Amino acid sequence: MQFDDNANLDTSEVKDVRGSRVPGGRATIGGGLVGLIALVLGLLFGVGPEQLGLSDGSPEPVATSSSAAQVQQSCKTGQDANKREDCRLVAVVNSTQDFWRQEFQKRGGAYRPASTVFFTGRVNTACGAATAAVGPFYCPGDRQVYLDLGFFDELRTKFGASGGPFAQAYVVAHEYGHHIQNLTGTLQRAQDGRQGANSNAVKVELQADCYAGVWAHNATRTPDESTGRPLITSLTDQDIRDGLDAAAAVGDDRIQEKFQGRVTPESWTHGSAEQRQQWFYQGYRTGDMAQCNTFR
């Protein structure tokens, strides 16, 4: 995955609070996906609410040194995105939102942008406080994507993904898929509390995978506002394989087999490895969000 060296990055779409001090205090599970992901982690990894920072009322140790606003200082152009991981993620956020903004316009709608928040350790959100153990998530309460960059190391070491820049891009694009669902009204279908292979929770996650694929299909065709040329200049077959591999690595069956030694489809919340790959590729092959109806 390569970016146009001369493109200007829009760092206003990313809030960098890495290393900032986060006050301790009671963290609560709010609506949306935070509680869902925390529940999955608790079931699969034996992580309790107090370890996730989701119910313990006592203050936690927090960072004392501040490295906030790194991206605003260091991520100026596509050339920076080709050199630095955090700048690359800024560029992916820019590209993703450029595409959805233009897609909504084509369909006669108005896209409402969502910021991505880079954090370390712990973060407060409108959906409650969360720790890095929760993994990347989208909070519908404040319409923001939250990301601890350390997750990408875990994606390789804990979940067995091959890694690569586009594996990271897939994760970001998936979370923005949830933002699209929030704007279109489908995200609320996952809030019925049900689990299982045919649950709405799984269908919502698979649709977000498909939306990630739709963006990938169009990424090298979507003009950047600063240059009129696509911000992403090339995606290779290997990039797409890395994305498919990342999708499979976080399939419910893969995770359950790895961490609990058996597969229990009745407790699925995200879909199988095969399903996640299938729907990402469906979006990538067609480039059409209308082909992402996982609820049929």
Long-range contacts (C-beta under 8 A, 24 or more apart in sequence): 1-88, 1-165, 1-166, 1-169, 1-232, 1-234, 1-235, 1-236, 1-239, 2-82, 2-232, 2-233, 2-234, 3-78, 3-79, 3-81, 3-82, 3-88, 3-91, 3-231, 3-232, 3-233, 4-78, 4-224, 4-227, 4-229, 4-230, 4-231, 4-232, 4-233, 5-77, 5-78, 5-79, 5-82, 6-77, 6-78, 6-79, 6-227, 7-77, 7-78, 7-91, 7-224, 7-226, 7-227, 7-229, 7-231, 8-76, 8-77, 8-224, 8-226, 8-227, 9-75, 9-76, 9-77, 9-78, 9-80, 9-81, 9-87, 9-90, 9-91, 9-94, 10-90, 10-94, 10-226, 11-71, 11-72, 11-75, 11-90, 13-90, 13-93, 13-94, 13-97, 13-113, 13-115, 13-116, 14-71, 14-89, 14-90, 14-93, 14-115, 14-116, 14-117, 14-118, 15-115, 15-116, 15-117, 15-118, 15-144, 16-68, 16-69, 16-70, 16-71, 16-72, 16-86, 16-117, 16-118, 17-68, 17-117, 17-118, 17-119, 17-123, 18-67, 18-68, 18-70, 18-118, 18-119, 18-120, 18-149, 19-63, 19-65, 19-66, 19-67, 19-68, 19-120, 20-63, 20-66, 20-68, 20-119, 21-62, 21-63, 21-64, 21-66, 22-62, 22-63, 22-119, 22-121, 22-122, 22-123, 22-124, 22-129, 23-59, 23-62, 23-124, 24-58, 24-59, 24-60, 24-62, 25-57, 25-59, 25-129, 26-55, 26-56, 26-57, 26-129, 27-53, 27-54, 27-55, 27-56, 27-124, 27-128, 27-129, 27-130, 28-54, 28-55, 28-128, 28-129, 29-54, 29-55, 29-127, 29-128, 30-125, 30-126, 30-127, 30-128, 30-139, 30-141, 31-127, 31-140, 31-141, 31-191, 32-127, 32-138, 32-139, 32-140, 32-141, 32-187, 32-191, 33-127, 33-137, 33-138, 33-139, 33-140, 33-178, 33-190, 34-125, 34-127, 34-128, 34-130, 34-134, 34-137, 34-139, 35-127, 35-128, 36-190, 36-201, 36-269, 37-134, 37-135, 37-137, 38-130, 38-134, 39-269, 40-269, 40-270, 41-133, 41-134, 41-135, 43-267, 44-255, 44-256, 44-259, 44-260, 45-259, 47-133, 51-133, 52-130, 52-131, 52-133, 52-134, 53-122, 53-129, 53-130, 53-131, 53-133, 54-128, 54-129, 54-130, 54-131, 60-122, 62-121, 62-122, 63-120, 63-121, 71-118, 78-231, 85-149, 85-152, 85-168, 86-118, 86-149, 88-165, 88-168, 88-169, 89-116, 89-118, 89-147, 89-149, 89-168, 89-169, 89-172, 91-231, 91-232, 92-168, 92-169, 92-172, 92-173, 93-145, 93-172, 93-176, 94-224, 94-231, 95-215, 95-219, 95-222, 95-224, 95-230, 95-231, 95-232, 96-172, 96-173, 96-176, 96-215, 97-176, 98-222, 98-223, 98-224, 98-225, 98-231, 99-215, 99-218, 99-219, 99-222, 100-176, 100-179, 100-180, 100-215, 102-222, 103-218, 103-289, 104-183, 111-183, 112-143, 112-183, 114-138, 114-143, 114-144, 114-145, 114-176, 114-179, 115-143, 115-144, 115-145, 116-144, 116-145, 116-146, 116-147, 116-172, 116-175, 117-144, 117-145, 117-146, 117-147, 118-147, 118-148, 118-149, 119-146, 119-147, 119-148, 120-148, 120-149, 120-150, 121-148, 136-171, 136-172, 136-175, 137-175, 138-175, 138-176, 138-178, 138-179, 138-182, 140-178, 140-182, 140-187, 143-179, 143-182, 145-172, 145-175, 145-176, 145-179, 147-171, 147-172, 147-175, 155-246, 155-249, 155-250, 159-249, 159-250, 159-254, 159-255, 159-258, 160-249, 160-254, 160-258, 161-242, 161-245, 161-246, 161-248, 161-249, 161-250, 162-241, 162-242, 162-245, 162-246, 163-242, 164-238, 164-239, 164-242, 165-239, 165-242, 166-216, 166-235, 166-239, 166-240, 166-242, 166-243, 167-242, 167-243, 167-245, 167-246, 169-216, 169-243, 170-212, 170-216, 170-242, 170-243, 170-246, 170-247, 170-280, 171-246, 173-211, 173-212, 173-215, 173-216, 174-208, 174-209, 174-211, 174-212, 175-208, 176-211, 176-212, 176-215, 177-207, 177-208, 177-209, 177-210, 177-211, 177-212, 178-204, 178-208, 180-208, 180-211, 180-289, 181-207, 181-208, 181-211, 186-295, 189-295, 195-266, 195-267, 195-268, 195-269, 196-265, 196-266, 196-267, 196-268, 197-265, 197-266, 197-268, 197-271, 197-272, 199-268, 199-269, 200-295, 201-268, 201-269, 201-270, 202-252, 202-268, 202-269, 202-270, 202-271, 202-275, 203-294, 203-295, 204-294, 205-269, 205-270, 205-271, 205-276, 206-270, 206-271, 206-275, 206-276, 206-279, 206-294, 207-279, 207-292, 207-293, 207-294, 207-295, 209-247, 209-271, 209-276, 209-279, 209-280, 209-283, 210-279, 210-280, 210-282, 210-283, 210-289, 210-291, 210-292, 210-294, 211-283, 211-289, 211-292, 212-243, 212-280, 212-283, 213-243, 213-279, 213-280, 213-281, 213-282, 213-283, 213-284, 213-285, 214-283, 214-284, 214-286, 214-287, 214-288, 214-289, 214-291, 214-292, 215-283, 216-240, 216-243, 216-280, 216-283, 216-284, 217-283, 217-284, 217-285, 217-286, 217-287, 218-287, 240-284, 243-280, 243-284, 244-277, 244-280, 244-281, 247-273, 247-276, 247-277, 247-280, 248-273, 248-274, 248-276, 248-277, 249-273, 250-276, 251-275, 251-276, 251-277
